Amino acid sequence: MSAVTIKQDNVAALLKSLHALTGREVLVGIPSTETDRKDKGDPMDNATLGYIHEFGAPAAGIPARPFLIPGVEEGRDAINKQLRAATEAGVTGNVNEVDRRLHAAGLVAQNAVRARINSGIEPELSPLTIAARKRRGRKGDKPLIDTGQLRNAITYVIRKK
């Protein structure tokens, strides 16, 4: 018969880190706390604008300009790299590293979505929209970038499942 000697009991730390990993999720988009726009006269909030632009509003003549789902897809490899590292940290019992990697995954996804917006999304703006921007003193003609508020509202949160 052989004996087992426990030199260090890390079971509690392991369970805690695995719970930190499996009990939370990383969400990317426009959280409800970030929906207000700085233009007080604007009746539309950022979350509503984001939805309209992602899926379009044909009745209002607004075409779909998907940015959120494709942006996350474009960052998938880098996001998965961070999530794999979070999993490895969870298996080794390192709660702080799990947290760090979940935040890193969220930041990568946030930046991928913002980069997607910055890249210019098809279709181009209509001449009427460009003219309306010029009347308001705007110079740009990239879709989804007028004041920058929508793009800047894209963020991530980590929440309990």
Residue, then its C-alpha position, 0 to 999 in steps of 0.5 A: m500500500s502506498a501513502v499519499t502526502i498532501k503538501q499543499d491543499n489548493v482545492a478551495a482556491l481551485l474551486k473559487s477560481l473555477h466559479a469566478l470563470t464559469g459563474r460570469e460572462v463577458l457582454v459587449g455592446i451598449p449597456s443600459t447605463e451608457t445609453d444617454r446621448k449628450d445632445k439633450g434634444d436628441p430623443m434617441d438613445n445610443a442603444t436604440l441607435g445601435y439596434i437601428h443601425e445593426f439591423g436597419a429600419p426600412a420604414a425610415g429609409i435606414p439600411a442595415r449597417p451591421f457593426l456589433i456582430p461582425g465586429v465581435e466576429e472579426g476579433r474572435d481569435a484574439i477574444n478566444k485567446q484571452l478566454r483560453a487563458a482565463t480557463e487555464a488560470g481557472v484550472t490552476g486556481n488563479v482568481n486574479e488572472v481569471d479576472r484579468r483575462l475576462h477583462a482583456a477579452g472584453l476590451v479586445a471585443q470592445n476595440a474590435v467593434r469600435a474598429r469596425i465602425n471606424s473602418g467605414i461600413e457599407p452602404e455609404l451615406s446618402p447625399l441627403t444625409i451628407a448634406a444634413r451633416k454639412r448643415r450641422g457643421r459636420k465634415g465626415d461622411k463615414p456611416l455611424i460616425d457623426t458625433g462619435q457618441l455611438r462608437n464611444a458607447i460601445t463597451y463591455v461588462i462582466r456579469k454573473k450568469 
